[in-house]
């Protein structure tokens, strides 16, 4: 068998300038970075002003709705870019920093690891090495190597210590959402999911600001529910639009939904609920299964229809 020769290509040969060449390219191919870091990213804007400087890319984590700052560097890492990335994150209220460079010094890798180990799980830092490879004279192929990322074991231990101090109801909600998240993650239907928390709700993105799926676990009423939660910012236009397609939506879901059950509230919801018995472990598992199935279906149906909104 005749084999080709694999060789590295300097990224500067394809992208001569970070701001003019690489940043626009990455913004258009953000899915490549999403797959590498395991976060579903949506680009909000490029070259976002932060005082006298500009963040290369401001994106959003579709799973949490929180901002992500992406700092690009087509060279070896330096203190200047690390400082800028942290500054941009603070100014733009981002929860995640992704630092892309062609080479990471050991000191900067350790700095990212230290930040991940000494900040809470609301904040994450990723170091991503950019490489281009070529076989003989083929087109260059992109490769993202994860140099640093949050230490899930350390964060899980800290989270477990905090959970021990919660009330029985909060512990139950946390365990319920952990089961839900793990089960829906294994389906690979939704690539980015928020971290479970000991609370009443668990949100899932629909790919548009101001509207999302908000699942509920009501321990007082022994019920779970799935809601399309519409912020008051877009409610005046989005709710009438969805109502105009009510019959189509319910046919696709195979369910009759409750439309705007709280008409006096500024934020609007479209909901579906399911009764259960949280004292029965089998019923709890059944409720998790129901919520996983409905969440996947609701996201599939509503995300497509929302994208078509005028």
C-alpha positions as CSV (number, residue, x, y, z in Angstrom):
1,X,0.0,0.0,0.0
2,X,1.3,3.4,-1.0
3,X,1.2,5.7,2.0
4,X,1.3,9.5,2.1
5,X,3.5,11.6,4.3
6,X,1.7,13.4,7.2
7,X,3.2,16.8,7.9
8,X,2.2,19.9,10.0
9,X,1.4,23.2,8.3
10,X,1.9,26.5,10.0
11,X,-1.5,28.1,10.6
12,X,-0.2,31.5,9.4
13,X,0.0,30.0,5.9
14,X,-3.8,29.8,5.8
15,X,-4.7,32.7,8.1
16,X,-2.1,35.4,7.8
17,X,-3.8,37.8,10.3
18,X,-5.8,36.8,13.5
19,X,-8.3,39.6,13.4
20,X,-8.9,39.8,9.6
21,X,-8.5,36.2,8.6
22,X,-8.8,33.6,11.5
23,X,-11.5,35.2,13.6
24,X,-14.0,35.6,10.7
25,X,-13.2,32.0,9.6
26,X,-13.8,30.6,13.1
27,X,-17.0,32.5,13.5
28,X,-18.3,30.8,10.4
29,X,-17.0,27.4,11.4
30,X,-17.9,27.6,15.1
31,X,-19.3,24.0,15.0
32,X,-15.7,22.7,14.7
33,X,-14.8,24.3,18.0
34,X,-18.1,23.2,19.6
35,X,-17.3,19.5,18.8
36,X,-13.8,19.9,20.3
37,X,-14.8,21.4,23.6
38,X,-18.2,19.7,24.0
39,X,-20.2,22.9,24.2
40,X,-22.9,23.9,21.7
41,X,-21.7,27.4,20.7
42,X,-23.7,30.2,19.0
43,X,-21.7,33.3,17.8
44,X,-23.1,36.5,19.1
45,X,-20.6,38.9,17.5
46,X,-16.9,39.4,16.6
47,X,-14.4,42.0,17.7
48,X,-16.7,43.1,20.7
49,X,-15.5,46.3,22.3
50,X,-14.2,46.1,25.9
51,X,-12.8,49.5,26.7
52,X,-9.8,50.2,24.4
53,X,-9.6,46.5,23.3
54,X,-11.8,44.0,21.6
55,X,-12.8,40.4,22.4
56,X,-12.2,38.3,19.3
57,X,-15.5,36.4,19.5
58,X,-18.4,36.6,21.9
59,X,-20.5,33.4,21.8
60,X,-23.3,31.9,23.8
61,X,-23.5,28.4,25.3
62,X,-26.8,27.0,23.9
63,X,-27.2,24.7,26.9
64,X,-27.0,27.4,29.5
65,X,-27.6,30.6,27.7
66,X,-24.5,32.1,29.2
67,X,-21.8,34.0,27.4
68,X,-18.5,32.5,26.1
69,X,-15.4,34.6,25.3
70,X,-13.1,33.2,22.7
71,X,-9.6,34.6,22.5
72,X,-7.5,33.7,19.4
73,X,-3.7,33.7,19.1
74,X,-1.9,32.3,16.1
75,X,1.3,31.9,18.0
76,X,2.7,30.7,21.4
77,X,0.7,31.8,24.4
78,X,1.7,34.9,26.4
79,X,0.7,36.8,29.5
80,X,-0.9,39.6,27.5
81,X,-3.6,37.3,25.9
82,X,-4.3,35.5,29.2
83,X,-4.9,38.9,30.9
84,X,-7.1,40.1,28.1
85,X,-9.2,36.9,28.1
86,X,-9.9,37.2,31.8
87,X,-10.7,41.0,31.4
88,X,-13.1,40.4,28.5
89,X,-14.9,37.7,30.5
90,X,-15.4,40.0,33.5
91,X,-16.5,43.0,31.3
92,X,-18.9,40.8,29.2
93,X,-20.1,38.7,32.1
94,X,-19.0,35.5,30.5
95,X,-19.0,32.2,32.3
96,X,-16.5,30.4,29.9
97,X,-13.2,31.5,28.4
98,X,-11.8,29.6,25.4
99,X,-8.2,30.5,24.7
100,X,-7.0,29.2,21.3
101,X,-3.3,29.3,20.4
102,X,-0.8,27.3,18.3
103,X,1.3,26.4,21.3
104,X,0.8,26.6,25.1
105,X,3.7,27.1,27.5
106,X,3.7,24.9,30.5
107,X,3.2,28.0,32.7
108,X,0.0,29.0,30.9
109,X,-1.4,25.5,31.0
110,X,-0.8,25.4,34.7
111,X,-2.5,28.8,35.0
112,X,-5.6,27.6,33.3
113,X,-5.6,24.4,35.4
114,X,-5.3,26.5,38.5
115,X,-8.1,28.8,37.5
116,X,-10.4,25.8,36.9
117,X,-9.5,24.2,40.2
118,X,-10.0,27.4,42.3
119,X,-13.1,28.9,40.7
120,X,-16.7,27.6,41.2
121,X,-18.4,25.5,38.6
122,X,-20.1,28.6,37.2
123,X,-16.7,29.6,35.6
124,X,-14.7,27.5,33.1
125,X,-11.5,27.9,31.2
126,X,-10.4,26.0,28.1
127,X,-7.0,26.0,26.5
128,X,-7.2,24.8,22.9
129,X,-4.2,24.2,20.7
130,X,-4.8,24.8,17.0
131,X,-3.0,22.6,14.4
132,X,-3.1,22.1,10.7
133,X,-2.0,18.9,9.1
134,X,-1.5,17.8,5.5
135,X,-1.0,14.5,3.7
136,X,1.3,15.1,0.7
137,X,-0.3,18.0,-1.2
138,X,-3.8,17.5,0.2
139,X,-5.9,20.3,1.6
140,X,-4.9,21.2,5.2
141,X,-6.9,19.5,7.9
142,X,-7.8,21.3,11.1
143,X,-7.2,19.7,14.6
144,X,-8.2,21.2,17.9
145,X,-6.3,19.7,20.9
146,X,-7.7,20.4,24.4
147,X,-4.8,21.4,26.5
148,X,-6.8,22.4,29.6
149,X,-10.4,22.1,30.7
150,X,-12.4,22.1,34.0
151,X,-11.5,19.2,36.3
152,X,-14.9,17.5,36.7
153,X,-13.7,15.3,39.5
154,X,-12.6,18.2,41.6
155,X,-15.8,20.1,40.9
156,X,-18.0,17.1,41.6
157,X,-16.3,16.7,45.0
158,X,-16.9,20.4,45.9
159,X,-20.5,20.1,44.7
160,X,-21.1,16.9,46.8
161,X,-19.9,18.8,49.9
162,X,-22.3,21.6,49.2
163,X,-25.2,19.1,48.5
164,X,-24.7,17.5,52.0
165,X,-25.8,20.7,53.6
166,X,-29.1,21.0,51.7
167,X,-32.6,20.2,52.8
168,X,-34.1,16.9,51.9
169,X,-36.3,18.5,49.2
170,X,-33.3,20.3,47.6
171,X,-31.3,17.0,47.7
172,X,-34.1,15.2,46.0
173,X,-34.3,17.9,43.2
174,X,-30.6,17.7,42.7
175,X,-30.6,13.9,42.4
176,X,-33.6,14.1,40.1
177,X,-31.9,16.5,37.7
178,X,-28.7,14.5,37.8
179,X,-30.7,11.4,36.6
180,X,-32.4,13.5,34.0
181,X,-29.2,15.1,32.7
182,X,-27.3,11.8,32.6
183,X,-30.1,10.0,30.8
184,X,-30.7,12.8,28.2
185,X,-26.9,13.1,27.7
186,X,-26.6,9.4,26.7
187,X,-29.1,9.9,23.9
188,X,-26.7,12.4,22.3
189,X,-29.8,14.3,21.1
190,X,-28.9,17.5,22.9
191,X,-25.1,18.3,22.8
192,X,-24.9,20.9,25.5
193,X,-26.6,20.7,28.9
194,X,-26.5,22.9,32.0
195,X,-25.0,21.6,35.3
196,X,-27.8,20.2,37.5
197,X,-28.7,22.3,40.6
198,X,-30.8,21.7,43.6
199,X,-33.7,23.8,42.4
200,X,-37.2,23.6,40.9
201,X,-36.2,23.9,37.3
202,X,-33.8,22.7,34.6
203,X,-33.4,24.8,31.4
204,X,-32.6,23.6,27.9
205,X,-31.8,26.0,25.1
206,X,-33.9,26.3,21.9
207,X,-31.2,28.3,20.1
208,X,-32.7,31.7,20.5
209,X,-32.4,34.4,23.2
210,X,-35.5,35.0,25.3
211,X,-37.1,31.6,24.8
212,X,-36.1,28.2,26.2
213,X,-37.4,24.9,27.5
214,X,-37.8,25.1,31.3
215,X,-38.4,21.7,32.9
216,X,-39.9,21.5,36.4
217,X,-39.8,19.2,39.4
218,X,-42.6,20.1,41.8
219,X,-42.2,18.1,45.0
220,X,-45.2,19.8,46.7
221,X,-47.6,18.6,43.9
222,X,-45.8,15.4,43.0
223,X,-45.5,16.4,39.3
224,X,-43.0,17.1,36.6
225,X,-43.6,19.5,33.7
226,X,-42.1,20.8,30.5
227,X,-42.6,24.5,29.7
228,X,-41.7,26.7,26.8
229,X,-40.6,29.8,28.7
230,X,-40.9,33.1,26.8
231,X,-39.3,36.1,28.3
232,X,-41.3,39.3,28.4
233,X,-38.7,40.9,26.1
234,X,-40.1,38.9,23.1
235,X,-43.4,37.6,24.5
236,X,-45.6,40.2,22.7
237,X,-44.5,38.9,19.3
238,X,-43.4,35.3,20.0
239,X,-46.5,34.0,21.8
240,X,-49.0,35.2,19.1
241,X,-46.7,33.7,16.5
242,X,-46.6,30.3,18.2
243,X,-50.3,30.5,18.9
244,X,-50.9,31.0,15.1
245,X,-49.2,27.6,14.6
246,X,-50.9,25.9,17.6
247,X,-52.6,23.1,15.6
248,X,-49.4,22.3,13.7
249,X,-47.3,22.2,17.0
250,X,-49.8,20.0,18.8
251,X,-50.1,17.6,15.9
252,X,-46.3,17.2,15.7
253,X,-46.0,16.7,19.4
254,X,-49.1,14.5,19.7
255,X,-50.1,16.4,22.8
256,X,-52.7,19.1,23.8
257,X,-50.8,21.9,25.5
258,X,-51.7,24.5,28.1
259,X,-51.3,27.8,26.3
260,X,-50.5,30.9,28.4
261,X,-52.1,29.6,31.7
262,X,-51.0,32.7,33.6
263,X,-52.2,35.5,31.3
264,X,-51.4,38.2,33.9
265,X,-47.7,37.3,34.1
266,X,-45.3,39.3,32.0
267,X,-43.3,36.2,31.0
268,X,-45.4,33.7,29.1
269,X,-45.4,29.9,29.1
270,X,-46.8,27.0,27.1
271,X,-46.8,23.9,29.2
272,X,-47.5,20.2,29.7
273,X,-47.5,18.4,33.0
274,X,-47.3,14.8,34.3
275,X,-48.4,13.5,37.7
276,X,-46.2,11.1,39.6
277,X,-45.3,9.9,43.1
278,X,-41.9,10.9,44.3
279,X,-42.1,8.6,47.3
280,X,-42.0,5.6,44.8
281,X,-38.5,5.1,43.2
282,X,-40.1,3.4,40.2
283,X,-42.4,6.3,39.6
284,X,-39.4,8.7,39.9
285,X,-37.6,6.8,37.1
286,X,-40.8,6.8,35.0
287,X,-41.0,10.6,35.5
288,X,-37.4,11.0,34.4
289,X,-38.1,8.9,31.3
290,X,-41.2,10.9,30.5
291,X,-39.3,14.2,30.8
292,X,-36.4,13.0,28.7
293,X,-38.7,11.9,25.9
294,X,-40.8,15.1,26.0
295,X,-37.7,17.4,26.2
296,X,-36.2,15.8,23.0
297,X,-39.4,16.1,21.1
298,X,-40.3,19.6,22.3
299,X,-36.8,20.8,21.3
300,X,-37.0,19.2,17.9
301,X,-40.4,20.7,17.2
302,X,-40.1,24.2,18.7
303,X,-36.5,25.0,17.6
304,X,-37.5,24.5,14.0
305,X,-40.6,26.6,14.3
306,X,-38.9,29.3,16.2
307,X,-36.2,29.6,13.5
308,X,-39.0,30.4,11.0
309,X,-40.4,33.2,13.1
310,X,-40.5,36.6,11.3
